[in-house]
Amino acid sequence: MGYDVTQVQKTLAGFQYPGGPEDLASHASSNGADQQLVDTLKNMDKQQFDGPNAVMAKLSEAGVLGGSSN
């Protein structure tokens, strides 16, 4: 089971790229992300993300993205 793609996108909506993992985690937290997602974002092994596609690609690569819930 992974994070719902749509939910991840909602928690990152409005983020001003570029940004690092700590910035993403803080933004997601302020947008209501659960603590597990916040921790996952905070611990991503990349210095900086230049846009949402880079974040989603990294989450996908880590195997933590799921589909939409039924």
Phi, psi and omega in degrees: 000136181234182177287142176291125183305314182297319180294319178298315180298321178295319182288339179262357181302134177087359179293137180267101179282155001281162180197161180262177182304318180297318179296316179298315181298316180297316180296314180299319179299317180291343177262012173092015178294147176288160187299326180296317178294318178303314180296321179297314179297316182298328185262009178294139186268063175214138184294317187209145177244132184265358178179172183298328179297323179294321178294312182295323178297318180293319177295320178296315178302324180283350179076026183252005177263136174247189177269195174283150178283152183284000000 
